[in-house]
Amino acid sequence: MSTTPPDPAALFRTMIGEWEKLTNSVGGQSFRTDEMAHLIGGASNASAQAQAAFHGLMERALAAANMPSRGEVEDLSARLARIEGALFRMEAKIDALGRSAPDKPVSTGPTRGRKPPVPAEG
C-alpha cells in the first residue's frame, strides 16, 4: 500500500486556474463593448500625442545645448557608412592594380644618353 503525500501546491494551482478563467470571462466581455474600444483608442491617441510632445521638447533642449538630435546622428552615421564603403572599394581597386602591374626594375639613378667625348690624338 503506497501512500502519496498530499500536494501542497494543488490548492494554489486550482485557485490560480479559477482566477484566470474569471479574469478571461470578465475581460472578454468588457473588451467587446464600444465604450472600451473608445477608451483604448483615446488612450493610444493620448500616448502618441505625449510622445510627439516629448520628442519636440527633447529636440529643442538638444538644440539649445548645441547637441545633435537623434535624426542628425543617424544621418551622419549613414553618411559615414557610405564613405567607408567607398574607401573599401577604392582600397580593393588599388590592391588589384598593384597585383596586376608588372614588376619594374628599380632605377639607381639617371642614365647617361651621351658618351663622353673622345680626346683627339694629335
C-alpha positions in Angstrom: 0.0 0.0 0.0 1.7 3.1 -1.2 0.6 6.4 0.1 1.4 9.6 -1.8 2.0 12.7 0.2 -0.6 15.4 -0.4 0.5 18.1 -2.9 0.7 21.4 -1.1 0.6 23.4 -4.4 -2.5 21.7 -5.7 -4.8 24.2 -3.9 -2.7 27.1 -5.2 -2.8 25.8 -8.8 -6.6 25.3 -8.6 -7.1 28.8 -7.2 -4.9 30.4 -10.0 -6.8 28.4 -12.7 -10.1 29.7 -11.4 -8.8 33.2 -11.2 -7.6 33.1 -14.8 -11.0 31.8 -16.0 -12.9 34.6 -14.2 -10.5 37.3 -15.4 -10.7 36.0 -19.0 -14.5 36.0 -19.0 -14.8 39.5 -17.5 -12.1 40.8 -19.8 -13.6 39.2 -22.8 -17.0 40.7 -22.1 -15.7 44.2 -21.4 -13.4 44.4 -24.5 -16.4 43.7 -26.7 -18.1 46.9 -25.7 -17.9 50.2 -27.7 -17.0 52.1 -24.6 -13.8 50.0 -24.1 -12.9 50.5 -27.8 -13.3 54.3 -27.4 -11.3 54.2 -24.2 -8.4 52.2 -25.7 -8.4 54.5 -28.8 -8.3 57.6 -26.7 -5.5 56.2 -24.6 -3.5 55.4 -27.7 -4.0 58.9 -29.1 -3.0 60.5 -25.9 0.1 58.3 -25.7 1.0 59.3 -29.3 0.5 63.0 -28.6 2.5 62.8 -25.4 5.3 61.0 -27.2 5.4 63.6 -30.0 5.4 66.5 -27.5 8.3 64.8 -25.6 10.3 64.4 -28.9 9.7 68.1 -29.8 10.8 69.2 -26.3 13.9 67.0 -26.5 14.9 68.4 -29.9 14.6 71.9 -28.6 16.6 71.1 -25.5 19.3 69.5 -27.6 19.4 72.5 -30.0 19.7 74.8 -27.0 22.6 72.7 -25.7 24.2 72.8 -29.2 24.0 69.0 -29.5 22.8 66.9 -32.4 19.4 65.3 -32.4 18.9 61.5 -32.9 17.9 62.1 -36.5 21.1 64.1 -37.2 23.3 61.4 -35.6 21.5 58.8 -37.7 22.1 60.8 -40.9 25.8 61.3 -40.0 26.1 57.6 -39.3 24.6 56.6 -42.7 26.8 59.2 -44.5 29.9 57.8 -42.7 28.9 54.2 -43.7 28.7 55.3 -47.4 32.1 57.0 -47.1 33.7 53.9 -45.5 32.1 51.7 -48.3 33.6 53.9 -50.9 37.1 53.8 -49.2 36.9 50.0 -49.0 36.1 49.8 -52.8 39.0 52.2 -53.6 41.4 50.1 -51.5 40.3 46.9 -53.3 40.8 48.5 -56.7 44.3 49.8 -55.7 45.2 46.4 -54.4 44.0 44.8 -57.6 46.1 47.3 -59.7 49.1 46.6 -57.5 48.9 42.8 -58.1 48.3 43.1 -61.9 51.1 45.6 -62.5 54.4 44.0 -63.8 57.4 44.3 -61.7 59.6 47.2 -63.0 63.3 47.3 -62.3 64.3 49.9 -59.7 66.5 52.5 -61.3 69.5 53.6 -59.3 69.9 57.0 -60.9 69.7 58.8 -64.1 71.1 57.1 -67.2 73.5 59.0 -69.5 72.4 59.4 -73.0 75.7 60.6 -74.5 79.1 59.1 -74.3 81.9 61.3 -73.1 84.0 62.9 -75.8 87.0 61.0 -77.0 90.2 63.1 -76.8 91.7 64.0 -80.1 95.1 62.4 -80.9 97.4 64.6 -82.5 
